[in-house]
Amino acid sequence: MPHQPGEPATPVQLVSLSFTGLGVRASVDGRTGREAWRKLRQRHPRLALLAGVYALLLAGLAAASVVRLL
């Protein structure tokens, strides 16, 4: 739908999450680090929760493998 004069424009939003074996990296509207995570939690709380659960699962698997090797 084209933008009508007098209506507020919808802001463009760019959210990127990278899930790797070393962790999770967030980028929101060109920002990274803590500011990106803060914006991600505000705009997409379920996605931020999913990323946190992934990081905890990854840390748990790494700890379990270390304990298993000892």
Backbone as JSON, one array per atom type, in Angstrom:
{
  "sequence": "MPHQPGEPATPVQLVSLSFTGLGVRASVDGRTGREAWRKLRQRHPRLALLAGVYALLLAGLAAASVVRLL",
  "N": [[0.84, -1.16, 0.0], [0.68, 2.17, -0.93], [2.25, 5.07, 0.54], [0.23, 7.46, 2.09], [-0.29, 10.97, 1.95], [-0.09, 12.85, 4.93], [-0.41, 10.73, 6.64], [1.32, 8.94, 9.2], [4.55, 7.67, 8.53], [5.54, 4.27, 8.27], [8.11, 2.94, 10.17], [11.15, 1.54, 8.93], [12.41, -1.66, 9.62], [15.1, -3.62, 10.53], [16.16, -6.69, 11.43], [18.53, -8.98, 12.49], [19.63, -12.17, 13.29], [22.24, -14.29, 14.15], [22.89, -17.58, 14.49], [25.33, -19.56, 15.76], [27.87, -22.05, 16.33], [29.38, -20.95, 18.29], [27.87, -19.12, 19.63], [25.31, -16.52, 19.81], [24.61, -13.85, 17.67], [23.4, -10.59, 17.45], [21.87, -8.13, 15.37], [20.37, -5.09, 15.0], [18.7, -2.8, 13.17], [21.16, -1.88, 12.15], [22.71, -1.69, 14.42], [24.81, -3.23, 16.86], [25.72, -5.47, 19.55], [25.05, -4.62, 23.01], [23.07, -2.67, 22.72], [21.66, -3.54, 20.48], [20.61, -5.97, 21.47], [18.96, -4.93, 23.47], [17.05, -3.49, 21.97], [16.03, -5.61, 20.49], [14.85, -7.17, 22.5], [12.79, -5.41, 23.23], [11.25, -5.09, 20.85], [10.85, -7.68, 19.78], [10.16, -9.86, 21.83], [9.78, -12.68, 22.1], [11.52, -13.8, 20.24], [13.97, -12.95, 21.27], [13.93, -14.38, 23.67], [14.04, -16.98, 22.65], [16.61, -16.94, 21.52], [18.13, -16.67, 23.85], [17.53, -19.09, 25.16], [18.67, -20.87, 23.33], [21.39, -20.17, 23.62], [21.82, -20.91, 26.3], [21.31, -23.67, 26.11], [23.38, -24.42, 24.39], [25.61, -23.79, 26.02], [25.14, -25.58, 28.1], [25.41, -28.05, 26.76], [28.11, -27.88, 26.06], [29.31, -27.84, 28.62], [28.49, -30.34, 29.57], [29.82, -32.04, 27.78], [32.49, -31.52, 28.47], [32.55, -32.41, 31.13], [32.0, -35.07, 30.67], [34.3, -35.86, 29.31], [36.19, -35.69, 31.3]],
  "CA": [[0.0, 0.0, 0.0], [1.51, 3.37, -0.98], [2.14, 6.01, 1.66], [-0.69, 8.56, 1.86], [0.11, 12.21, 2.64], [-0.79, 13.09, 6.19], [-0.32, 9.55, 7.5], [2.7, 8.71, 9.66], [5.25, 6.61, 7.8], [5.94, 3.1, 9.06], [9.58, 2.86, 10.16], [11.76, 0.31, 8.42], [13.02, -2.39, 10.72], [15.97, -4.7, 10.07], [16.61, -7.51, 12.55], [19.31, -10.13, 12.03], [20.2, -13.02, 14.33], [23.12, -15.33, 13.63], [23.09, -18.68, 15.43], [26.52, -20.33, 15.4], [28.34, -22.95, 17.38], [30.05, -20.16, 19.32], [26.91, -18.25, 20.31], [24.28, -15.83, 19.06], [24.95, -12.46, 17.41], [22.23, -9.82, 17.03], [22.04, -6.84, 14.72], [19.06, -4.47, 14.86], [18.78, -1.48, 12.54], [22.56, -1.49, 12.01], [23.39, -1.64, 15.71], [25.18, -4.53, 17.4], [26.06, -5.42, 20.97], [23.99, -4.49, 24.01], [21.97, -1.85, 22.21], [20.87, -4.41, 19.61], [19.85, -6.89, 22.31], [17.91, -4.16, 24.14], [16.0, -3.23, 20.99], [15.44, -6.89, 20.15], [13.94, -7.54, 23.59], [11.63, -4.52, 23.19], [10.45, -5.28, 19.65], [10.57, -9.1, 19.54], [10.54, -10.56, 23.06], [9.84, -14.14, 21.93], [12.75, -14.11, 19.52], [15.07, -12.77, 22.23], [13.87, -15.51, 24.58], [14.53, -18.14, 21.91], [18.06, -16.82, 21.42], [18.67, -16.96, 25.18], [17.4, -20.54, 25.39], [19.69, -21.5, 22.49], [22.7, -19.94, 24.24], [21.89, -21.76, 27.5], [21.42, -25.06, 25.66], [24.74, -24.58, 23.88], [26.52, -23.8, 27.17], [24.89, -26.84, 28.79], [26.03, -29.12, 25.99], [29.57, -27.75, 26.19], [29.68, -28.26, 29.97], [28.29, -31.79, 29.65], [30.89, -32.71, 27.06], [33.71, -31.38, 29.26], [32.42, -33.32, 32.28], [32.07, -36.43, 30.15], [35.69, -36.14, 28.97], [36.99, -35.8, 32.52]],
  "C": [[0.9, 1.24, 0.0], [1.23, 4.29, 0.21], [1.24, 7.17, 1.28], [-0.2, 9.81, 2.57], [-0.73, 12.42, 3.89], [-0.77, 11.91, 7.14], [1.13, 9.39, 7.98], [3.31, 7.53, 8.89], [5.63, 5.48, 8.75], [7.46, 3.0, 9.01], [10.06, 1.51, 9.63], [12.51, -0.35, 9.56], [13.83, -3.54, 10.15], [16.52, -5.42, 11.29], [17.33, -8.73, 11.98], [19.86, -10.86, 13.24], [21.04, -14.08, 13.65], [23.35, -16.36, 14.73], [24.28, -19.48, 14.94], [26.87, -21.27, 16.54], [29.01, -22.2, 18.52], [29.1, -19.21, 20.06], [25.91, -17.62, 19.36], [24.71, -14.37, 18.89], [23.71, -11.75, 16.87], [22.65, -8.53, 16.36], [20.65, -6.28, 14.47], [19.26, -3.06, 14.33], [20.22, -0.98, 12.46], [23.34, -1.41, 13.3], [23.69, -3.06, 16.17], [25.46, -4.36, 18.89], [24.84, -5.25, 21.86], [22.8, -3.69, 23.51], [21.07, -2.68, 21.29], [20.03, -5.38, 20.43], [18.72, -6.17, 23.04], [16.75, -3.9, 23.19], [15.28, -4.52, 20.6], [14.45, -7.34, 21.23], [12.68, -6.67, 23.59], [10.7, -4.87, 22.03], [9.99, -6.72, 19.44], [10.94, -9.93, 20.76], [10.63, -12.08, 22.91], [11.11, -14.57, 21.22], [13.97, -13.96, 20.43], [15.1, -13.92, 23.23], [14.39, -16.78, 23.91], [16.05, -18.11, 21.78], [18.73, -17.11, 22.76], [18.62, -18.44, 25.51], [18.44, -21.29, 24.58], [21.08, -21.35, 23.13], [22.87, -20.8, 25.49], [22.04, -23.24, 27.12], [22.83, -25.35, 25.15], [25.76, -24.65, 25.02], [26.36, -25.1, 27.96], [25.53, -28.02, 28.08], [27.55, -29.08, 26.09], [30.03, -28.21, 27.57], [29.54, -29.78, 30.12], [29.39, -32.55, 28.93], [32.22, -32.63, 27.8], [33.68, -32.33, 30.44], [32.57, -34.76, 31.83], [33.51, -36.81, 29.82], [36.57, -36.31, 30.2], [36.69, -37.13, 33.16]]
}
